[in-house]
Amino acid sequence: MEQSCMVKTRFFFLPILSLLTFLSACKSPESEETKPDFWEFPAELDYNAIQNRGFLRAIVDNSSASYYIYRGRTMGYEFELLRNLANHLGVGLRLIVRHDLEDAFRLLNKGKADIVAINFEVNEERKKYAAFTQPVGLMKTVLVQRNDGSHIDSLAQLNGKQVYIKKGTVYKDRMRSLQDSLQLSLSVAEENTGLENLINKVVQEEIDYTVVDNDVALVNATYYEILDVDLTVSEENPVSWAVRKNAPELLALINEWIARIDRTGYKAILYHKYFLNKKNSYYRTSSAFSSVSGGRISRYDEIIKEGADQLGWDWRLLAALVYKESRFNNAAVSYAGAVGLLQLMPVTLQRFGVNDPNNPYESLRGGVGYLRYLDGFWMERVPDNTERIKFILASYNVGHGHVQDAWRLAYKYGKDTRRWKNIAFYLERKSQPEIYRDPWVKSGYAKGHVTVRYVREVYGLYESYKVLVEP
């Protein structure tokens, strides 16, 4: 009986399968839906949405010209320009590092970024992907090579050679033009990597030639004496940044800002700082404490990592706190008498057994002990680790009594007391009489807005460290 049912079932499905096969074969290619290209329907996000969010998301390249860490401090030509732009727009700044240009345009159109702060020469192909600002500068293209047996004195000598370029750049068109104009037999290899990675390959003799923007070439030539960057592939052309095509208000505001920094000379000052001051550029980008070259944040990275393990923190977060407190200066003393790497007050030094606050090991140990105490203090009230860290940082800065006052006010007014943004709202207002005189407030007046900014700045620095420094 069971076998008979199986046979019947098989014969029942055969006509259906035949019908489905027939319908599939008859379906015309025109009826199949084609997936739109990523740039065709960009996310609806203009300046108002960015303002409501509170921060601008910008894509940059991690290079000695754009964005990097030096002795704990975020630096870079594009970084400083973008920070100035964010201030001009009245918002914060979040940076995203990308080498892949197509990925950058994809993130932009998906609404994951608001601006691509990479120097683009504008052409018809790129106009499909984005709208472009007024020129932010002029850029020429140069050949990077070594001063050794592979050195050439003219572009005509590239005949029979191979040149490596970054994928997705205009360098490919530049090299084609060069081939046509000079009648060269030239091999061009594209790699999906950063410009400085290609330059490093030239230095390491893995490749002989690459083509990059003049500013990046100049910076690298200051600390690699073997490099020659004198051969010009293309003369100066205007370069721009990219925004979504449906963000006209943001585009207009950025263009207004570009005109302002040109008029005031701010851009010229930055350019001199990063590209013309060769001595400063050399020390920043060849230091062991630079994300471009050494990959370290400070001389205290090892003991910071040990302390972070005790806290259960990402060590880069603790490093951001140490930088904020002392700039990694173990002899730092504040106007209020706080001392050492983590700027502990005398009563805290005594409480956590620190005998020599200028000893970086003792200072870190004492600071970590205090942070662990604050972690325990907030553990039950704020179970989420990410949220609790912000309570801890605020308490470290202003004292947990003032943060507890803000917590009480949030509770009084029915807010979620496990969310830092609700506590920050009341903490920012603790300098107002109607707030610090409230019966629910026990610790009185405080410049709470300074503490809220402190938490934001430590976390902002931590975000930079996460992007630029290995965990």
RODO-2510 file (C-alpha; in nm, 4 decimals, decimal comma):
residues 471
     n   res          X          Y          Z
     1     m     0,0000     0,0000     0,0000
     2     e     0,2829     0,2427     0,0934
     3     q     0,4597     0,1742    -0,2385
     4     s     0,1356     0,2396    -0,4294
     5     c     0,0973     0,5810    -0,2604
     6     m     0,4538     0,6762    -0,3521
     7     v     0,3927     0,5898    -0,7188
     8     k     0,0737     0,7937    -0,7250
     9     t     0,2505     1,0908    -0,5654
    10     r     0,5320     1,0745    -0,8200
    11     f     0,2867     1,0743    -1,1112
    12     f     0,0893     1,3594    -0,9535
    13     f     0,3972     1,5877    -0,9440
    14     l     0,5298     1,5081    -1,2909
    15     p     0,2680     1,7179    -1,4810
    16     i     0,3293     2,0121    -1,2442
    17     l     0,7055     1,9949    -1,2920
    18     s     0,6586     1,9803    -1,6697
    19     l     0,4304     2,2848    -1,6593
    20     l     0,6789     2,4844    -1,4489
    21     t     0,9619     2,3929    -1,6841
    22     f     0,7535     2,5028    -1,9835
    23     l     0,6582     2,8363    -1,8230
    24     s     1,0212     2,9029    -1,7282
    25     a     1,1356     2,8345    -2,0852
    26     c     0,8695     3,0650    -2,2282
    27     k     0,9597     3,3564    -2,0012
    28     s     1,1079     3,6307    -2,2144
    29     p     1,4387     3,7972    -2,1171
    30     e     1,2614     4,1327    -2,1214
    31     s     1,0269     4,0199    -1,8430
    32     e     1,3123     3,9466    -1,6024
    33     e     1,3726     4,2271    -1,3550
    34     t     1,7180     4,3780    -1,3784
    35     k     1,8819     4,4869    -1,0562
    36     p     1,9468     4,8631    -1,0586
    37     d     2,3030     4,9871    -1,0300
    38     f     2,3975     5,1016    -0,6813
    39     w     2,4076     5,4686    -0,7812
    40     e     2,0646     5,4853    -0,9460
    41     f     1,8545     5,5271    -0,6307
    42     p     2,0691     5,7006    -0,3678
    43     a     1,9483     5,7219    -0,0089
    44     e     1,7368     6,0286     0,0688
    45     l     1,9686     6,2109     0,3069
    46     d     2,0462     6,5800     0,2833
    47     y     2,1821     6,8319     0,5326
    48     n     1,8717     6,8338     0,7566
    49     a     1,9027     6,4583     0,8153
    50     i     2,2735     6,4977     0,8954
    51     q     2,1982     6,7839     1,1336
    52     n     1,9312     6,5784     1,3126
    53     r     2,1729     6,2851     1,3383
    54     g     2,4354     6,5159     1,4854
    55     f     2,7425     6,4141     1,2872
    56     l     2,8860     6,4052     0,9357
    57     r     3,0185     6,0716     0,8035
    58     a     3,3156     6,1159     0,5720
    59     i     3,5234     5,8636     0,3805
    60     v     3,8990     5,9238     0,3758
    61     d     4,2163     5,7330     0,2975
    62     n     4,4557     5,6302     0,5760
    63     s     4,7752     5,7929     0,4562
    64     s     5,0393     6,0409     0,5615
    65     a     4,8466     6,3031     0,3674
    66     s     4,4912     6,2275     0,4741
    67     y     4,4236     6,0780     0,8170
    68     y     4,6464     5,9082     1,0732
    69     i     4,7450     5,8933     1,4397
    70     y     5,0639     6,0557     1,5654
    71     r     5,1544     6,0186     1,9351
    72     g     4,7907     5,9544     2,0157
    73     r     4,6580     6,2542     1,8268
    74     t     4,4431     6,2329     1,5127
    75     m     4,6061     6,4239     1,2283
    76     g     4,6028     6,4641     0,8511
    77     y     4,5280     6,7225     0,5843
    78     e     4,1826     6,5883     0,4950
    79     f     4,1094     6,5196     0,8628
    80     e     4,1720     6,8808     0,9630
    81     l     3,9746     7,0117     0,6661
    82     l     3,6818     6,7851     0,7527
    83     r     3,6922     6,8814     1,1188
    84     n     3,6726     7,2455     1,0153
    85     l     3,3856     7,1643     0,7780
    86     a     3,1946     6,9774     1,0511
    87     n     3,2340     7,2774     1,2839
    88     h     3,1091     7,5021     1,0041
    89     l     2,8021     7,2775     0,9608
    90     g     2,7441     7,2595     1,3363
    91     v     2,7796     6,8803     1,3640
    92     g     3,0276     6,6208     1,4841
    93     l     3,2539     6,4143     1,2606
    94     r     3,2840     6,0397     1,2007
    95     l     3,5492     5,9107     0,9618
    96     i     3,5470     5,5930     0,7526
    97     v     3,8703     5,4656     0,5944
    98     r     3,8445     5,3055     0,2522
    99     h     4,0976     5,2274    -0,0230
   100     d     3,8442     5,0824    -0,2683
   101     l     3,6906     5,3727    -0,4620
   102     e     3,3902     5,1755    -0,5851
   103     d     3,3183     5,0717    -0,2272
   104     a     3,3411     5,4379    -0,1238
   105     f     3,0825     5,5406    -0,3840
   106     r     2,8634     5,2457    -0,2835
   107     l     2,8656     5,3495     0,0844
   108     l     2,7875     5,7071    -0,0181
   109     n     2,4831     5,6107    -0,2222
   110     k     2,3547     5,3673     0,0399
   111     g     2,3539     5,6494     0,2940
   112     k     2,6339     5,4929     0,5007
   113     a     2,8506     5,7998     0,4330
   114     d     2,7742     6,1621     0,3456
   115     i     3,0895     6,2763     0,1698
   116     v     3,3896     6,1111     0,0062
   117     a     3,6838     6,3338     0,0976
   118     i     3,9223     6,1876    -0,1591
   119     n     4,0654     6,4059    -0,4345
   120     f     3,8729     6,3212    -0,7524
   121     e     3,9320     6,4558    -1,0972
   122     v     3,5761     6,4884    -1,2234
   123     n     3,4821     6,3059    -1,5429
   124     e     3,1609     6,1833    -1,7048
   125     e     3,2013     5,8316    -1,5689
   126     r     3,2262     5,9540    -1,2110
   127     k     2,9293     6,1884    -1,2530
   128     k     2,7144     5,8739    -1,2664
   129     y     2,8119     5,7894    -0,9104
   130     a     2,7888     6,1236    -0,7320
   131     a     2,7752     6,5016    -0,7425
   132     f     3,1014     6,6868    -0,6956
   133     t     3,1966     6,9954    -0,5004
   134     q     3,3771     7,3001    -0,6241
   135     p     3,7505     7,2214    -0,6532
   136     v     3,9227     7,1739    -0,3183
   137     g     4,2639     7,2016    -0,4817
   138     l     4,4875     7,1325    -0,7787
   139     m     4,6662     6,8045    -0,8210
   140     k     4,9240     6,6736    -1,0652
   141     t     5,0298     6,3141    -1,1225
   142     v     5,3903     6,2019    -1,0881
   143     l     5,5939     5,8872    -1,1406
   144     v     5,7460     5,7367    -0,8255
   145     q     6,0686     5,5416    -0,8754
   146     r     6,3969     5,4605    -0,7009
   147     n     6,7325     5,6261    -0,7508
   148     d     6,9024     5,3006    -0,8454
   149     g     6,9627     5,0883    -1,1547
   150     s     6,5930     5,0984    -1,2492
   151     h     6,5896     5,4810    -1,2585
   152     i     6,4757     5,6542    -1,5778
   153     d     6,5310     6,0157    -1,6788
   154     s     6,2315     6,0618    -1,9090
   155     l     5,8854     5,9137    -1,9539
   156     a     5,9883     5,7858    -2,2977
   157     q     6,2141     5,5387    -2,1177
   158     l     5,9050     5,3647    -1,9773
   159     n     5,8885     5,1756    -2,3071
   160     g     5,8796     4,8055    -2,2256
   161     k     5,8330     4,8714    -1,8538
   162     q     5,5471     4,7885    -1,6154
   163     v     5,3787     5,0561    -1,4043
   164     y     5,1521     4,9737    -1,1094
   165     i     4,8549     5,1978    -1,0308
   166     k     4,5678     5,2090    -0,7828
   167     k     4,2489     5,0520    -0,9200
   168     g     3,9620     5,2855    -1,0078
   169     t     4,1721     5,6006    -1,0441
   170     v     4,2260     5,8333    -1,3387
   171     y     4,5840     5,7098    -1,3556
   172     k     4,4760     5,4418    -1,6013
   173     d     4,3610     5,7069    -1,8499
   174     r     4,6794     5,9043    -1,7833
   175     m     4,8937     5,6065    -1,8751
   176     r     4,6881     5,5343    -2,1878
   177     s     4,7373     5,8944    -2,3019
   178     l     5,1068     5,8616    -2,2325
   179     q     5,1240     5,5412    -2,4362
   180     d     4,9459     5,7051    -2,7297
   181     s     5,1393     6,0318    -2,7255
   182     l     5,4842     5,8734    -2,6881
   183     q     5,4083     5,5518    -2,8803
   184     l     5,5106     5,3375    -2,5853
   185     s     5,4777     4,9655    -2,5351
   186     l     5,3853     4,9905    -2,1702
   187     s     5,2226     4,7445    -1,9291
   188     v     4,9851     4,8915    -1,6680
   189     a     4,8855     4,6760    -1,3667
   190     e     4,5997     4,7824    -1,1375
   191     e     4,5950     4,6930    -0,7679
   192     n     4,3102     4,7524    -0,5241
   193     t     4,5238     4,9071    -0,2526
   194     g     4,6319     5,2412    -0,1097
   195     l     4,8727     5,4763    -0,2818
   196     e     5,1255     5,4476    -0,0013
   197     n     5,1204     5,0692    -0,0201
   198     l     5,2311     5,1008    -0,3816
   199     i     5,4997     5,3510    -0,2848
   200     n     5,6231     5,1118    -0,0151
   201     k     5,6474     4,8387    -0,2781
   202     v     5,8727     5,0663    -0,4824
   203     v     6,0885     5,1272    -0,1747
   204     q     6,1045     4,7542    -0,0991
   205     e     6,1980     4,6840    -0,4644
   206     e     5,8881     4,4687    -0,5166
   207     i     5,7932     4,6951    -0,8084
   208     d     5,9902     4,9612    -0,9941
   209     y     5,7307     5,2271    -1,0809
   210     t     5,3987     5,3605    -0,9610
   211     v     5,1940     5,6732    -1,0317
   212     v     5,0409     5,8825    -0,7513
   213     d     4,9235     6,2339    -0,6689
   214     n     5,2013     6,4853    -0,6212
   215     d     5,1151     6,5652    -0,2569
   216     v     5,1395     6,2008    -0,1453
   217     a     5,4613     6,1616    -0,3438
   218     l     5,6218     6,4673    -0,1827
   219     v     5,5421     6,3532     0,1706
   220     n     5,6867     6,0077     0,1106
   221     a     5,9967     6,1473    -0,0611
   222     t     6,0796     6,3372     0,2594
   223     y     6,1451     6,0197     0,4557
   224     y     6,2533     5,7783     0,1809
   225     e     6,5692     5,9311     0,0349
   226     i     6,5862     5,6615    -0,2315
   227     l     6,2670     5,7887    -0,3975
   228     d     6,2586     6,0118    -0,7047
   229     v     5,9264     6,1889    -0,7753
   230     d     6,0411     6,4488    -1,0289
   231     l     5,8849     6,3082    -1,3476
   232     t     5,5437     6,4589    -1,4130
   233     v     5,2863     6,2346    -1,5797
   234     s     5,0124     6,4992    -1,6000
   235     e     5,0030     6,8683    -1,5156
   236     e     4,7821     7,0152    -1,2434
   237     n     4,4095     6,9549    -1,2674
   238     p     4,1311     7,0608    -1,0280
   239     v     4,0142     6,7950    -0,7811
   240     s     3,6882     6,7761    -0,5867
   241     w     3,5084     6,5774    -0,3167
   242     a     3,1914     6,3754    -0,3762
   243     v     2,8410     6,3869    -0,2226
   244     r     2,5135     6,2177    -0,3156
   245     k     2,3448     6,3560    -0,6244
   246     n     2,0214     6,4139    -0,4305
   247     a     2,1824     6,6222    -0,1511
   248     p     2,1813     6,9749    -0,3036
   249     e     2,1640     7,1553     0,0308
   250     l     2,4703     6,9746     0,1647
   251     l     2,6538     7,0405    -0,1620
   252     a     2,5725     7,4131    -0,1468
   253     l     2,6923     7,4401     0,2143
   254     i     3,0179     7,2592     0,1361
   255     n     3,0797     7,4852    -0,1633
   256     e     3,0195     7,7878     0,0578
   257     w     3,2724     7,6486     0,3078
   258     i     3,5308     7,5841     0,0323
   259     a     3,5030     7,9457    -0,0803
   260     r     3,5506     8,0603     0,2801
   261     i     3,8666     7,8565     0,3524
   262     d     4,0151     7,9756     0,0218
   263     r     3,9344     8,3349     0,1097
   264     t     4,0693     8,3197     0,4668
   265     g     4,3866     8,1300     0,3744
   266     y     4,3065     7,8414     0,6119
   267     k     4,3580     7,5815     0,3398
   268     a     4,6949     7,7305     0,2406
   269     i     4,8136     7,7147     0,6034
   270     l     4,7165     7,3467     0,6281
   271     y     4,8823     7,2662     0,2969
   272     h     5,2086     7,4187     0,4187
   273     k     5,1845     7,2238     0,7459
   274     y     5,1427     6,8842     0,5810
   275     f     5,3208     6,9096     0,2466
   276     l     5,5789     7,1873     0,2532
   277     n     5,7173     7,1582     0,6065
   278     k     5,9339     6,8554     0,5303
   279     k     6,0920     6,8281     0,8751
   280     n     5,7585     6,8070     1,0573
   281     s     5,6219     6,5698     0,7952
   282     y     5,9216     6,3402     0,8358
   283     y     5,8886     6,3132     1,2137
   284     r     5,5116     6,2594     1,2012
   285     t     5,5147     5,9884     0,9392
   286     s     5,8350     5,8030     1,0277
   287     s     5,7749     5,7852     1,4023
   288     a     5,7176     5,4524     1,5763
   289     f     5,4139     5,6222     1,7285
   290     s     5,2456     5,6921     1,3944
   291     s     4,9708     5,4746     1,2476
   292     v     5,1294     5,5295     0,9062
   293     s     5,4671     5,3838     0,9945
   294     g     5,5051     5,2358     1,3425
   295     g     5,1518     5,1248     1,4254
   296     r     5,1915     5,2170     1,7949
   297     i     4,9985     5,4822     1,9862
   298     s     5,2452     5,5553     2,2663
   299     r     5,5473     5,4254     2,4521
   300     y     5,3061     5,2897     2,7127
   301     d     5,1045     5,0629     2,4839
   302     e     5,2099     4,7422     2,6636
   303     i     5,1078     4,8518     3,0146
   304     i     4,7901     5,0087     2,8767
   305     k     4,7033     4,6702     2,7231
   306     e     4,7618     4,5009     3,0589
   307     g     4,5331     4,7503     3,2311
   308     a     4,2660     4,7134     2,9629
   309     d     4,2695     4,3337     3,0126
   310     q     4,1897     4,3871     3,3816
   311     l     3,8988     4,6120     3,2859
   312     g     3,7724     4,3983     3,0001
   313     w     3,8092     4,7002     2,7700
   314     d     3,9500     4,7387     2,4219
   315     w     4,3014     4,8684     2,4959
   316     r     4,2528     5,1455     2,2430
   317     l     3,9695     5,2870     2,4551
   318     l     4,1948     5,3026     2,7607
   319     a     4,4675     5,4579     2,5423
   320     a     4,2195     5,7258     2,4327
   321     l     4,1422     5,8023     2,7979
   322     v     4,5133     5,8244     2,8857
   323     y     4,5743     6,0586     2,5928
   324     k     4,2807     6,2765     2,6951
   325     e     4,4042     6,2949     3,0534
   326     s     4,7789     6,3478     3,0107
   327     r     4,8794     6,3313     2,6400
   328     f     5,0900     6,0302     2,7525
   329     n     5,3030     6,2574     2,9723
   330     n     5,3705     6,0662     3,2958
   331     a     5,4866     6,3901     3,4684
   332     a     5,1736     6,5894     3,3818
   333     v     5,0157     6,7942     3,6638
   334     s     4,6779     6,9658     3,6304
   335     y     4,5771     7,3024     3,7791
   336     a     4,3684     7,1076     4,0358
   337     g     4,6628     6,8925     4,1464
   338     a     4,5867     6,5758     3,9512
   339     v     4,9050     6,3944     3,8482
   340     g     5,0394     6,1145     3,6301
   341     l     4,9261     5,9401     3,3147
   342     l     4,5681     5,9090     3,4360
   343     q     4,5639     6,2384     3,6310
   344     l     4,4643     6,1039     3,9711
   345     m     4,3910     6,3348     4,2636
   346     p     4,5909     6,2840     4,5891
   347     v     4,2975     6,1229     4,7731
   348     t     4,2502     5,8738     4,4862
   349     l     4,6237     5,8023     4,4730
   350     q     4,6178     5,7121     4,8405
   351     r     4,2985     5,5076     4,8128
   352     f     4,4371     5,2901     4,5336
   353     g     4,7886     5,2523     4,6706
   354     v     4,9858     5,4764     4,4344
   355     n     5,3069     5,5896     4,6068
   356     d     5,4813     5,7445     4,3036
   357     p     5,2264     5,9027     4,0657
   358     n     5,5001     5,9819     3,8135
   359     n     5,5761     5,6136     3,7768
   360     p     5,3719     5,5111     3,4718
   361     y     5,3173     5,1575     3,6032
   362     e     5,1828     5,2799     3,9369
   363     s     4,9750     5,5526     3,7754
   364     l     4,8141     5,3060     3,5350
   365     r     4,7526     5,0583     3,8152
   366     g     4,5852     5,3212     4,0315
   367     g     4,3772     5,4551     3,7452
   368     v     4,2638     5,1086     3,6442
   369     g     4,1736     5,0369     4,0070
   370     y     3,9552     5,3483     4,0147
   371     l     3,7935     5,2594     3,6809
   372     r     3,7159     4,9091     3,8115
   373     y     3,5536     5,0643     4,1195
   374     l     3,3366     5,2874     3,8968
   375     d     3,2479     4,9873     3,6816
   376     g     3,1203     4,8059     3,9918
   377     f     2,9323     5,1162     4,1055
   378     w     2,7292     5,1342     3,7820
   379     m     2,7087     4,7615     3,7036
   380     e     2,3555     4,6886     3,8301
   381     r     2,1988     5,0137     3,7133
   382     v     2,3566     5,0032     3,3651
   383     p     2,3965     4,6383     3,2579
   384     d     2,4907     4,7117     2,8955
   385     n     2,8707     4,7341     2,8753
   386     t     2,8859     4,9943     2,5954
   387     e     2,6449     5,2268     2,7739
   388     r     2,8111     5,1708     3,1130
   389     i     3,1520     5,2737     2,9819
   390     k     3,0129     5,6219     2,9099
   391     f     2,8849     5,6461     3,2705
   392     i     3,2303     5,5380     3,3895
   393     l     3,4119     5,7959     3,1750
   394     a     3,1797     6,0730     3,2952
   395     s     3,2274     5,9650     3,6570
   396     y     3,6039     5,9585     3,6089
   397     n     3,5916     6,3157     3,4842
   398     v     3,3491     6,4851     3,7227
   399     g     3,2898     6,2340     4,0026
   400     h     3,0200     5,9704     4,0231
   401     g     2,8143     6,1847     4,2631
   402     h     2,7332     6,4364     3,9897
   403     v     2,6564     6,1616     3,7384
   404     q     2,4328     5,9976     3,9988
   405     d     2,2448     6,3278     4,0344
   406     a     2,1754     6,3276     3,6614
   407     w     2,0679     5,9625     3,6920
   408     r     1,8195     6,0590     3,9672
   409     l     1,6747     6,3396     3,7557
   410     a     1,6301     6,1057     3,4604
   411     y     1,4499     5,8649     3,6941
   412     k     1,2354     6,1459     3,8341
   413     y     1,1165     6,2479     3,4880
   414     g     1,0506     5,8931     3,3663
   415     k     1,3449     5,8565     3,1299
   416     d     1,5331     5,5326     3,0655
   417     t     1,8153     5,5572     3,3198
   418     r     2,0165     5,2877     3,1417
   419     r     2,0757     5,5142     2,8427
   420     w     2,3676     5,7581     2,8536
   421     k     2,1950     6,0144     2,6305
   422     n     1,9215     6,0624     2,8938
   423     i     2,1710     6,1098     3,1766
   424     a     2,3827     6,3396     2,9564
   425     f     2,0755     6,5612     2,9015
   426     y     2,0457     6,6389     3,2739
   427     l     2,4196     6,6407     3,3397
   428     e     2,4646     6,9144     3,0775
   429     r     2,2145     7,1273     3,2758
   430     k     2,3745     7,0886     3,6211
   431     s     2,5145     7,4398     3,5997
   432     q     2,1593     7,5800     3,5917
   433     p     2,0129     7,6826     3,9326
   434     e     1,6746     7,5199     3,8681
   435     i     1,8584     7,1902     3,8167
   436     y     2,1332     7,1870     4,0823
   437     r     1,8854     7,3169     4,3461
   438     d     1,6384     7,0389     4,2735
   439     p     1,5753     6,8300     4,5918
   440     w     1,6742     6,5157     4,3988
   441     v     2,0235     6,6608     4,3433
   442     k     2,2723     6,5809     4,6214
   443     s     2,6093     6,6999     4,4868
   444     g     2,5132     7,0506     4,3744
   445     y     2,6593     7,2566     4,0917
   446     a     2,8754     7,1075     3,8170
   447     k     2,9925     7,2081     3,4698
   448     g     2,8235     6,9022     3,3322
   449     h     2,8413     7,0176     2,9703
   450     v     3,2214     6,9921     2,9956
   451     t     3,1910     6,6312     3,1106
   452     v     2,9482     6,5392     2,8322
   453     r     3,1947     6,6845     2,5816
   454     y     3,4763     6,4928     2,7550
   455     v     3,2944     6,1604     2,7058
   456     r     3,2229     6,2457     2,3437
   457     e     3,5869     6,3383     2,2768
   458     v     3,7293     6,0249     2,4417
   459     y     3,4893     5,8091     2,2442
   460     g     3,5647     6,0016     1,9245
   461     l     3,9375     5,9454     1,9721
   462     y     3,8702     5,5783     2,0443
   463     e     3,6782     5,5493     1,7153
   464     s     3,9828     5,6895     1,5330
   465     y     4,2146     5,4472     1,7106
   466     k     3,9866     5,1569     1,6140
   467     v     4,0073     5,2545     1,2496
   468     l     4,3794     5,3236     1,2357
   469     v     4,5474     5,0987     1,4956
   470     e     4,5395     4,7189     1,5114
   471     p     4,3592     4,5705     1,8159
***
